[in-house]
Amino acid sequence: MGYLEQEPLIDDSRTVREVVEEAVQETVGLLKEFDEINARFGEEMSEEDMDKLLARQGEVQGETRSPGRLGSRCASGNGDGRVTLSAS
């Protein structure tokens, strides 16, 4: 039998936002990559490169929406490289 601490260990040197951003860092990175992919669609590229980009876009989008991904419902990109975090 073990003891599970009910009070979280608090690091006074970090804000709640910093802790949350760290927890959803992987999702934030995927959202950034998704924005970068979308920006590339305005560039000239071969049909083969376009197909690769579309495939990667689908992979990234799927990864950000996968069930159980920490932050998949609370982190959203707003198009300007910033991330909005909400408690919902």
Secondary structure, DSSP 8 states (H G I E B T S, - for coil): -----SS----TTS-HHHHHHHHTHHHHHHHHHHHHHHHHTTS---HHHHHHHHHHHHHHHHHHT-TT-TTTTTEEE-SSS-EEE---
